[in-house]
């Protein structure tokens, strides 16, 4: 299983709308609104990193209000 975290910046005033829309997207298992350099962090789980990358490009970046994303890939050290 692959895990990815996506840091999201949104247009001012769209935080709640983006949060609501992102929570229901495929492979999203958690979403949290942040205060600071990023507006949201989203956790994705999939069979592989390619699926996570595809979910970010095709689904998360397509959400109205998303300005940019930064994807972090989780590492399995076992």
Helices and strands as residue ranges (DSSP letters): E 2-10, H 15-23, E 28-33, E 40-46, H 49-55, I 56-60, E 66-73
